[in-house]
Amino acid sequence: MAVTKVELELGGRTLSIETGRLAKQADGSVLVQYGDTVVLGTAVQAAPRAGIDFFPLTVDYREKLNAAGKFPGGFRKREGAPNQKEILTMRNIDRPIRPLFPKGYFDEVQIQCWVLAADGQNEPDVLAGIAASAALSISSIPFQGPVGNVRVGRVDGQYVLMPTAAQNQFSDLDMLLCGHKDGLNMIEVGAHQLSEDVVHGAIAFGFEQVKLIVGLIDQLVAKVGKEKVTSLILPADEVVAAVKSKLAGPFKAAKTSDGSKHERQAAINKVVEDFIASEYPKPGDDATLAQHRKWEQNVTDSKLAIHDLEEELTREIIRSGKRTDGRSFDELREITCDAGVLPRVHGSAVFTRGETQALVTATLGTGRDEQIVDGLGDEYAEKFYLHYNFPPFSVGEAKRIMGPGRREIGHGMLAQKALQPVLPPVEKFPYTIRLVSDILESNGSSSMASACGGTLALLDAGVPIIAPVAGISIGLIKADKAGQEDVYLVDIQGEEDHFGDMDFKVTGTRTGITAIQLDLKIRGLNLDQIKKTFEMAKKTRIEIIEKIIAEIPEARSEISKHAPRMLSIRIHPDKIGKLIGPGGKTIRMLEETTGAKIEIEEDGTVYVSAVGAGKAEKALEEIEKLCAEVKVGSIYTGKVNSIKDFGAFIEIIPGQDGLCHISELDDGYVQKVADVVSIGDIVRVKVLLVDDQGRVKLSRKAAMKEENEPAGAGTE
């Protein structure tokens, strides 16, 4: 197979896509390079599993540490389970391509993207999205792409395409876009309270670059693309007809009845069970294998047809002007905000919106509680992180209890990005902050409930956030006939998410946007549809913010008594070794005697924390003494440590002695040092000189004169 390559100048660097060199047994395989970052993308399909009624698409993305010349940490010295960034990247690849497969396509498809080389400046995650799209596009898999992926930043008010790691440090926007020539179908944003117009401008800027990448992949497809092979599983016409004639009426009645989500769903489930039992009774034990298989096929076809009918009716009910729970299109469900709901914890809140409820707790810690992140780039520490949990009871189910999956990690990161821009600077609030959002009930947009509950919990914990954050999800029922208009839905519930076309989550303050996440089930959105969504989301989030501040208008004036008290001081970096002591002896002694934790930064900033009154203050006082700078002209209270014929050595700060010459001990003539002071005496002395070797010259005589004390013998 010949090697084929296409190239494009993008953001001042060359983007190349190559195929025919590596992984040639995959159905589609490409090598994407940008700068010196290289990603391999492969796509493979397999025959569908028997009885399947869904599309089993798997996306796997891995950052091989050897790509950056690094060794894996730990004892085994090899990569293990995917880390958080890898999981988030898998989601960002999956979400835009999943809707671009034909209805009824249930073949198993697996996409794998490996980072083979990383230059530390060009992020590989966006290249993996391009690689996945290109591998699918040149394969025989019936992918209705291609799509293009770009990252957009903003430095000094200017949009930056594919920003480098260095540029990202100065960017107030991190935007990941995916789309095709017809529109955008995935948006992921973290922003520092940017206005809707600024964010919309970045989307428009990025969309033009997306279309260039789509054109590049089309060039590759024209050269080496395989013929698409499509095998669809669709319900038989007679099954579809039976489902429509017998279930349309009962479904519509159940969906528009009063009651909760579970009551409406229970009514629908009963209708479905009765229909299948009467239309397709299960064959007896004496039935042939062919009869059993025919029954299984009829049941599978019925489930597919039932799903399509429920989708059609849900959309029809909404288009009639009334949602299934009776709300108007722009109406929020009832919201309640409760802060300070738990004892002992540092901050807590319950945010409830309709049948969605999040319990969010805040924990304040020290530098030792920071989350260490290690990957292809340099290791760094996070002082704020949010963990999201979705227990099965939140939707009335009994399931196996497992660790956080991709969905939980993705929702938690969205809420974390929403709140990150409003946290106070470390200099003002040096605590490490952990938020935990436990979803107690769910019927739509629990990640937005986590962001709102997170604001409440932060305020309850006494965190002086810059501004309160709220978020909401906007849904869409797209016009599918001539004369229809798009229907936008504020605060979508579960079935509107499932049967609708869009889940567009937007968080922000009154001032601007902090985070966005767009998921689509249709092909794409245009810029006008995105602008309309922004307008609705802004109006609604301000409405929610008003409810939040009605419960707790500002951060508590004091942090919880159960949280560590944290103080800080800046010492000269040269004093760090003195504070630590030989083998860490001095700092350990201070921690043991005061009960405080002491953490030292390279710039000389020292953080002191302790739970309990006075512990942190006591430790800080000892550090100040130990690391104090001796100042010429200042008067100190010192202890006489030794006596010589020529004078006394007096410790004026811990570990720092000075010499008070015999002539400086008193106003008059002093025959012997011992006539004035004894070892152990506490005296007041003034610093006359600190020479270039650090030697300190003291005067008791000058101190007495300045403080107008009478001359005399030793003070104690």
C-alpha positions in Angstrom: 0.0 0.0 0.0 1.4 3.3 -1.1 2.0 6.1 1.5 -0.4 9.0 0.9 -0.1 12.3 2.7 -2.1 15.6 2.7 -1.0 18.8 4.3 -2.4 22.2 5.4 -0.9 25.3 6.9 -2.9 26.0 10.1 -2.0 28.6 12.8 1.5 29.0 11.4 2.3 25.3 11.5 1.8 22.4 9.2 -1.0 19.9 9.8 -0.3 16.6 8.0 -2.4 13.5 7.7 -0.8 10.4 6.3 -2.0 6.8 5.6 -0.5 3.6 4.2 2.6 3.4 6.5 1.4 2.1 9.9 -1.3 -0.2 11.2 -2.4 -1.3 7.7 -4.7 -4.1 8.9 -7.1 -1.7 10.5 -10.1 -0.7 8.4 -8.8 2.9 8.5 -5.5 4.1 9.9 -3.9 7.5 9.8 -0.9 9.4 11.3 -1.6 13.0 12.2 1.3 15.4 12.8 1.3 19.0 14.0 4.6 20.5 15.0 6.5 17.5 16.5 3.4 16.0 18.1 2.2 12.8 16.3 -1.0 10.8 16.9 -1.9 7.5 15.4 -5.7 6.9 14.8 -7.3 3.6 13.8 -10.9 2.5 13.1 -12.1 -1.1 13.0 -15.6 -2.6 12.6 -16.9 -6.0 13.5 -20.2 -7.8 12.8 -23.1 -6.9 15.2 -23.8 -9.0 18.2 -27.0 -11.1 18.0 -30.1 -9.4 19.4 -28.4 -6.0 19.8 -30.5 -2.9 19.7 -27.9 -0.1 20.1 -24.7 1.1 18.4 -21.6 -0.2 20.3 -19.1 2.5 19.6 -15.9 2.4 21.7 -13.3 5.2 21.7 -9.9 4.8 23.3 -7.2 7.4 23.6 -3.9 6.9 25.3 -0.9 9.2 26.0 2.1 6.9 25.9 4.7 8.5 28.2 7.6 7.4 26.1 6.2 9.9 23.5 7.5 12.7 25.7 10.6 10.8 26.8 9.2 10.1 30.3 9.0 7.0 32.4 5.7 5.9 34.0 5.6 6.4 37.8 5.0 3.7 40.3 6.5 0.3 40.8 5.4 -1.4 37.6 6.8 1.3 35.3 4.2 0.8 32.6 1.0 2.6 31.7 -2.2 1.4 33.5 -5.8 2.6 33.5 -6.5 5.8 31.6 -6.1 9.0 33.5 -8.6 11.8 33.8 -7.3 13.7 30.7 -7.4 10.6 28.6 -11.0 9.8 29.6 -12.1 13.4 28.9 -10.4 13.2 25.5 -12.2 9.9 24.7 -15.5 11.7 25.5 -14.6 14.6 23.3 -13.9 12.3 20.4 -17.0 10.2 20.9 -19.6 12.9 21.3 -19.3 14.6 17.8 -18.9 11.4 15.8 -21.6 9.2 17.4 -24.6 11.0 15.7 -22.9 10.7 12.3 -23.7 7.0 11.7 -26.9 5.9 9.9 -30.0 4.9 11.9 -30.1 1.2 12.5 -26.3 0.7 12.1 -25.4 -1.6 15.0 -22.0 -3.0 13.9 -19.4 -2.8 16.6 -16.9 0.0 15.9 -13.7 0.6 17.8 -11.5 3.7 17.5 -8.1 3.9 19.1 -5.8 6.9 19.2 -2.3 6.8 20.5 0.1 9.7 21.1 3.4 8.5 19.6 5.3 11.8 20.0 4.7 14.9 22.1 6.6 18.1 21.7 5.2 19.8 24.9 3.7 22.7 22.9 1.1 21.3 20.6 -1.7 19.5 22.4 -2.3 16.0 21.1 -6.0 15.7 22.2 -7.3 17.8 19.4 -5.1 15.9 16.9 -6.7 12.7 18.1 -10.1 14.0 17.2 -8.8 14.7 13.7 -7.2 11.3 13.5 -10.4 9.5 14.5 -12.4 11.4 11.9 -9.8 10.7 9.1 -9.5 7.0 10.0 -13.3 6.6 9.9 -13.6 8.6 6.7 -11.2 6.6 4.6 -12.5 3.3 6.0 -15.5 1.2 4.7 -17.4 2.1 7.9 -20.5 4.2 7.0 -19.4 7.3 8.8 -21.3 10.4 7.6 -18.4 12.8 8.1 -15.7 13.9 8.1 -15.5 16.3 11.0 -12.7 18.6 11.9 -11.4 19.6 15.4 -9.7 22.8 16.4 -8.7 24.5 19.7 -9.2 28.3 20.1 -7.6 30.5 22.7 -7.6 34.3 23.4 -4.5 36.2 24.3 -4.5 39.9 24.8 -8.0 40.1 23.3 -7.0 38.3 20.1 -8.3 34.9 19.1 -5.5 32.3 18.7 -5.8 29.2 16.6 -4.3 26.0 18.1 -2.5 27.8 20.9 0.7 26.4 22.2 1.3 25.4 25.8 3.2 28.7 26.3 0.3 30.7 24.9 -2.3 28.9 27.0 -0.7 30.3 30.1 -1.9 33.8 29.1 -5.2 32.8 27.5 -8.6 33.6 29.1 -10.3 31.1 26.9 -9.9 27.3 26.2 -12.3 26.2 23.5 -12.4 22.9 21.7 -14.7 22.8 18.6 -15.7 20.0 16.3 -17.9 20.3 13.2 -18.3 19.8 9.5 -19.2 21.8 6.5 -22.9 22.0 7.6 -22.3 23.2 11.2 -20.8 22.5 14.6 -21.7 19.5 16.6 -19.4 19.7 19.7 -18.3 22.7 21.8 -16.3 22.4 25.0 -15.3 25.7 26.7 -13.6 27.0 29.8 -13.6 30.8 30.0 -12.9 33.6 32.5 -16.3 35.3 32.5 -16.2 36.2 28.9 -19.3 37.8 27.3 -21.6 35.9 25.0 -20.4 38.0 22.0 -16.7 37.2 22.7 -17.4 33.5 23.0 -19.7 33.5 19.9 -16.9 35.3 18.0 -14.4 32.6 19.0 -16.8 29.9 17.7 -17.3 31.7 14.4 -13.5 32.1 14.1 -12.9 28.4 14.9 -15.6 27.2 12.6 -13.8 28.6 9.5 -10.7 26.6 10.5 -12.9 23.5 11.1 -14.1 23.6 7.5 -10.5 23.8 6.3 -9.6 20.6 8.1 -12.7 18.9 6.8 -11.6 19.8 3.3 -8.1 18.3 4.0 -9.7 15.0 5.1 -11.9 15.1 2.0 -8.7 15.3 -0.1 -7.4 12.2 1.6 -10.7 10.3 1.1 -10.6 11.2 -2.6 -7.2 9.5 -2.9 -7.5 6.4 -0.8 -11.1 6.2 0.6 -12.8 2.8 0.6 -16.3 2.1 -0.5 -18.8 2.4 2.4 -20.4 -0.9 3.5 -23.7 -0.4 5.3 -25.7 -3.1 7.1 -28.7 -1.7 8.9 -31.0 -3.3 11.4 -34.5 -1.8 11.1 -37.8 -3.0 12.4 -40.1 -4.8 9.9 -42.8 -2.7 8.4 -45.6 -4.8 9.9 -44.1 -4.4 13.4 -43.9 -0.7 13.0 -47.5 -0.5 11.9 -48.7 -2.7 14.8 -46.8 -0.6 17.3 -48.2 2.7 15.9 -51.8 1.6 15.7 -51.9 0.1 19.2 -49.6 2.2 21.3 -49.8 5.7 20.0 -53.0 6.6 22.0 -51.9 5.0 25.3 -48.4 6.5 25.0 -49.7 10.0 24.5 -52.1 9.6 27.4 -49.3 8.4 29.7 -46.9 11.1 28.6 -49.3 13.9 29.2 -50.6 12.6 32.6 -50.0 14.4 35.8 -47.4 12.9 38.2 -43.6 12.4 38.5 -41.2 11.1 35.9 -41.3 7.6 37.4 -45.1 7.5 37.4 -45.3 8.5 33.7 -42.5 6.0 32.9 -44.3 3.2 34.8 -47.4 3.8 32.8 -45.5 3.5 29.6 -43.7 0.4 30.7 -47.0 -1.3 31.5 -48.4 -0.5 28.1 -45.3 -1.9 26.5 -45.3 -5.1 28.5 -48.9 -5.8 27.8 -48.4 -5.1 24.1 -45.4 -7.5 23.7 -47.2 -10.2 25.8 -50.3 -10.1 23.6 -48.7 -9.6 20.2 -45.7 -11.9 20.6 -46.3 -14.5 23.3 -43.1 -16.3 24.2 -42.8 -19.8 22.6 -43.1 -22.8 24.8 -40.4 -25.3 25.6 -41.5 -27.5 22.7 -41.0 -24.7 20.1 -38.3 -25.1 17.5 -35.1 -23.0 17.5 -36.4 -21.2 14.4 -39.6 -20.2 16.4 -37.6 -18.9 19.3 -35.4 -16.9 17.0 -38.4 -15.4 15.2 -39.9 -14.4 18.6 -36.6 -12.8 19.6 -36.5 -10.9 16.3 -40.1 -9.7 16.7 -39.4 -8.5 20.3 -36.2 -6.7 19.2 -38.0 -5.1 16.3 -40.8 -4.0 18.6 -38.4 -2.3 21.0 -36.9 -0.4 18.1 -40.2 0.6 16.8 -41.5 1.5 20.3 -38.4 3.8 20.8 -39.1 5.5 17.5 -42.7 6.0 18.3 -42.0 7.4 21.8 -39.5 9.8 20.2 -42.0 10.9 17.6 -44.8 11.4 20.2 -42.6 13.3 22.6 -41.5 15.7 19.9 -45.1 16.0 18.7 -46.4 16.9 22.3 -43.7 19.5 22.7 -44.5 21.1 19.3 -48.1 21.3 20.3 -47.0 24.0 22.8 -46.9 22.0 26.1 -44.1 19.9 27.5 -44.8 16.5 29.0 -44.5 18.0 32.6 -46.8 20.9 31.7 -44.2 23.7 31.5 -43.8 26.3 28.8 -40.7 26.3 26.6 -38.8 28.9 28.6 -40.0 27.9 32.1 -37.6 26.7 34.8 -38.7 24.0 37.2 -39.1 24.9 40.8 -35.7 25.7 42.4 -34.8 25.5 46.1 -31.4 26.4 47.6 -30.3 25.3 51.0 -26.8 26.1 52.4 -25.2 24.8 55.6 -27.2 21.6 55.7 -24.6 19.4 57.4 -22.7 19.7 60.6 -18.9 19.2 60.9 -18.2 19.5 57.1 -16.5 22.8 56.1 -19.3 23.8 53.7 -22.5 22.1 52.4 -25.5 22.8 50.3 -28.4 21.1 48.6 -29.5 22.4 45.2 -32.8 21.1 43.9 -34.4 21.9 40.5 -37.5 19.9 39.8 -36.6 16.2 40.1 -32.8 16.9 40.0 -31.1 17.3 43.3 -27.4 17.7 44.1 -25.8 17.5 47.6 -22.5 19.4 47.4 -19.9 19.5 50.1 -16.7 21.6 50.3 -13.6 20.6 52.1 -10.7 23.0 52.8 -7.2 21.7 53.0 -3.6 22.7 52.8 -0.9 22.3 50.1 -0.5 18.7 51.2 -4.0 18.1 49.9 -3.3 19.3 46.3 -4.1 16.9 43.5 -0.8 16.0 41.7 -1.3 15.6 38.0 1.3 13.8 35.9 1.1 13.1 32.2 3.0 14.0 29.0 3.7 17.5 30.3 5.4 18.7 33.4 3.9 17.5 36.7 1.7 20.1 38.4 -0.6 20.4 41.4 -4.3 21.4 41.4 -5.5 23.5 44.4 -9.2 23.0 43.3 -11.0 19.9 42.1 -14.6 18.7 42.0 -15.7 15.1 42.1 -19.1 14.1 40.9 -21.0 10.9 41.9 -24.1 9.4 40.3 -25.5 6.6 42.5 -28.1 4.3 40.9 -30.7 5.3 43.5 -30.8 8.8 42.0 -32.9 7.4 39.2 -34.7 4.8 41.2 -32.5 1.9 40.0 -30.6 -0.9 41.7 -27.3 -1.5 39.9 -23.8 -2.6 40.6 -21.9 0.1 42.5 -18.7 0.9 40.7 -16.1 3.6 40.6 -16.6 6.8 38.6 -17.1 6.1 34.9 -16.5 8.3 31.9 -19.8 10.1 32.4 -19.1 10.9 36.0 -15.6 12.2 35.2 -16.9 14.3 32.4 -19.7 15.9 34.4 -17.4 16.6 37.3 -14.9 18.4 35.1 -17.6 20.5 33.5 -18.8 21.7 36.9 -15.1 22.2 37.9 -14.4 24.4 34.9 -17.6 26.3 35.6 -16.4 27.4 39.1 -12.6 27.6 38.5 -12.6 31.2 37.1 -14.4 32.7 40.2 -12.1 31.3 42.8 -10.1 33.8 44.8 -6.3 34.1 44.1 -4.0 31.9 46.2 -2.5 35.0 47.9 -5.9 35.9 49.3 -7.2 32.4 50.0 -4.4 29.8 50.1 -6.5 26.8 50.8 -6.8 23.7 48.7 -10.5 23.2 47.9 -12.3 19.9 47.1 -16.0 19.9 46.2 -18.0 16.6 46.0 -21.3 16.6 44.2 -23.5 13.6 45.1 -26.5 13.4 42.9 -29.5 12.4 45.0 -32.1 12.7 42.3 -31.8 13.1 38.6 -34.1 14.1 35.8 -32.0 16.3 33.6 -28.8 18.3 33.8 -27.3 17.1 37.1 -23.9 18.7 36.0 -25.6 22.1 36.0 -27.1 21.3 39.4 -23.5 20.5 40.6 -22.3 23.9 39.4 -25.1 25.7 41.2 -24.7 23.6 44.3 -21.0 24.2 44.2 -21.5 27.9 44.4 -23.7 27.5 47.5 -21.2 25.2 49.1 -18.2 27.5 48.5 -20.0 30.4 50.0 -21.1 28.3 53.0 -17.4 27.3 53.5 -16.4 31.0 53.6 -14.6 30.9 50.2 -14.6 34.6 48.9 -15.5 33.7 45.3 -15.4 36.6 42.8 -19.0 36.1 41.8 -21.7 33.4 42.0 -22.0 30.9 39.2 -25.1 29.2 37.8 -25.7 26.9 34.8 -28.6 25.6 32.8 -29.1 23.2 29.9 -31.0 24.3 26.8 -32.6 21.7 24.5 -33.8 21.8 20.9 -36.5 20.2 18.8 -35.3 21.0 15.4 -37.6 21.9 12.6 -38.0 18.8 10.3 -40.7 19.9 8.0 -41.4 23.0 5.8 -43.0 25.8 7.7 -41.9 24.6 11.2 -39.6 26.5 13.5 -36.9 25.3 15.9 -38.2 24.9 19.4 -35.8 25.7 22.2 -36.4 24.3 25.7 -35.1 25.8 28.9 -34.1 23.3 31.7 -34.6 20.1 29.8 -35.6 16.9 31.6 -34.4 13.4 30.9 -36.8 12.4 28.2 -36.3 15.8 26.4 -32.6 15.1 26.4 -33.1 11.6 25.2 -35.6 12.3 22.5 -34.6 15.8 21.6 -31.8 17.0 19.4 -29.6 19.0 21.8 -28.2 19.3 25.3 -26.4 22.6 25.3 -25.1 23.4 28.8 -23.9 26.9 29.6 -22.5 28.2 33.0 -21.5 31.6 34.0 -21.9 34.7 36.2 -23.9 37.8 35.6 -20.9 39.1 33.8 -20.1 36.3 31.4 -19.6 32.6 30.5 -17.3 30.3 32.4 -18.0 26.9 30.8 -19.9 25.3 27.9 -20.6 21.7 26.8 -22.6 20.9 23.7 -23.9 17.5 22.9 -26.0 16.9 19.7 -28.0 14.1 18.2 -28.5 15.9 15.0 -25.9 16.7 12.4 -25.0 20.2 13.5 -25.8 23.7 14.6 -25.3 26.9 12.7 -24.1 30.2 14.3 -27.6 31.7 14.6 -28.8 28.7 16.6 -25.8 29.0 18.9 -26.5 32.7 19.4 -30.1 32.1 20.2 -29.1 29.4 22.8 -26.7 31.9 24.4 -29.4 34.5 24.8 -31.8 32.0 26.5 -29.1 30.6 28.8 -28.0 34.0 30.0 -31.5 35.1 31.0 -32.1 31.8 32.8 -28.8 31.6 34.7 -29.2 35.1 36.0 -32.6 34.0 37.3 -31.0 31.1 39.1 -28.2 33.3 40.5 -30.9 35.5 42.1 -32.2 32.4 43.9 -28.7 31.4 45.1 -27.9 34.8 46.6 -31.3 34.9 48.2 -30.2 31.9 50.2 -26.6 33.1 50.9 -25.7 36.5 49.5 -22.0 36.3 50.2 -19.3 34.1 51.7 -19.5 33.4 55.4 -17.3 35.8 57.3 -15.5 32.9 59.1 -14.5 29.5 57.9 -15.7 26.5 59.8 -14.1 25.8 63.2 -13.5 22.3 61.9 -11.5 23.6 58.9 -7.7 24.2 59.3 -6.8 27.7 60.2 -4.2 28.8 57.6 -1.8 31.7 57.9 1.2 32.7 55.7 4.4 34.6 56.0 7.2 35.4 53.5 10.7 34.7 54.6 14.0 35.3 52.7 14.7 32.3 50.5 18.1 32.1 52.2 16.3 31.3 55.4 14.5 28.2 54.1 17.4 25.9 55.0 17.4 27.3 58.5 13.7 26.7 58.9 14.0 23.2 57.7 17.0 22.4 59.7 19.5 19.6 59.3 17.6 16.6 58.0 14.3 18.4 58.6 14.9 18.5 62.3 13.8 22.1 63.0 10.6 22.0 61.0 9.6 18.6 62.5 10.2 20.0 66.0 8.0 23.0 65.3 5.2 20.9 64.0 5.4 18.5 67.0 5.5 21.3 69.6 2.7 23.5 68.0 0.5 20.9 66.4 0.5 22.8 63.1 1.5 21.8 59.6 4.2 23.9 57.9 4.6 24.1 54.1 7.4 26.0 52.4 7.4 27.3 48.8 10.6 27.9 46.8 10.0 31.7 46.8 10.1 31.7 50.7 6.3 31.7 51.2 5.5 29.7 54.3 2.0 28.4 54.9 1.0 27.4 58.5 -2.2 25.5 59.1 -3.8 23.8 62.1 -7.2 22.8 63.5 -7.7 24.4 66.9 -7.4 27.8 68.4 -4.0 29.4 68.6 -2.0 26.5 67.1 -1.3 28.2 63.7 -0.6 31.5 65.4 1.9 30.0 67.8 3.7 28.2 64.9 3.8 31.4 62.9 5.3 33.3 65.9 8.0 30.7 66.2 8.8 30.9 62.5 9.0 34.7 62.6 11.5 34.5 65.4 13.5 31.8 63.7 13.7 33.5 60.3 13.6 37.1 61.4 16.1 39.4 59.7 18.3 41.4 62.1 17.9 45.1 61.4 20.5 47.7 62.2 19.0 50.3 64.6 16.3 48.0 66.0 16.1 47.0 69.7 15.7 43.3 70.6 15.1 41.4 73.8 17.8 38.8 74.0 19.2 36.1 76.2 22.8 36.1 77.4 24.3 32.8 76.1 28.0 33.2 77.0 30.4 35.6 78.7 33.9 36.4 77.6 36.5 38.9 79.0 35.8 41.3 76.2 32.0 41.1 76.2 28.8 39.0 76.2 27.2 37.0 73.4 23.5 37.6 73.3 20.9 35.6 71.3 18.6 38.2 69.9 16.6 35.9 67.5 16.6 32.1 67.5 20.0 30.9 66.3 21.4 34.4 65.9 23.9 35.7 68.4 25.5 39.2 68.6 28.4 40.5 70.6 27.8 43.2 73.1 31.3 44.5 73.8 32.2 45.3 77.4 32.3 49.0 76.6 28.7 48.8 75.4 27.3 47.1 78.4 26.7 50.2 80.6 27.1 54.0 80.6 30.0 54.0 83.1 33.2 52.0 83.2 32.7 48.2 83.5 35.6 46.3 85.0 34.2 42.8 84.4 31.3 41.6 82.2 30.0 39.5 85.0 29.5 42.7 87.1 26.7 43.7 84.6 25.2 40.5 83.2 25.1 36.8 83.9 24.4 33.8 81.6 20.7 33.4 81.2 19.9 37.1 81.8 17.2 38.6 79.5 18.4 42.1 78.3 17.4 44.8 75.9 20.0 45.5 73.2 20.3 47.7 70.1 21.9 46.5 66.9 24.7 48.8 66.0 26.2 47.0 63.0 25.9 43.9 60.8 29.1 43.4 58.9 29.5 41.7 55.5 30.2 38.4 57.2 26.9 38.5 59.1 28.5 39.3 62.5 26.2 41.5 64.7 27.4 44.2 67.0 25.1 45.0 69.9 24.8 47.8 72.6 22.9 47.5 75.8 24.0 51.1 76.6 22.4 52.5 73.5 19.2 50.6 74.1 18.9 51.9 77.7 19.5 55.5 76.5 16.9 55.2 73.7 14.3 53.7 76.0 15.2 56.2 78.9 16.0 53.4 81.3 18.4 54.1 84.2 21.8 52.5 84.1 22.4 49.5 86.4 23.1 45.9 86.7 21.6 42.9 84.7 17.8 43.0 84.3 17.1 39.5 85.4 
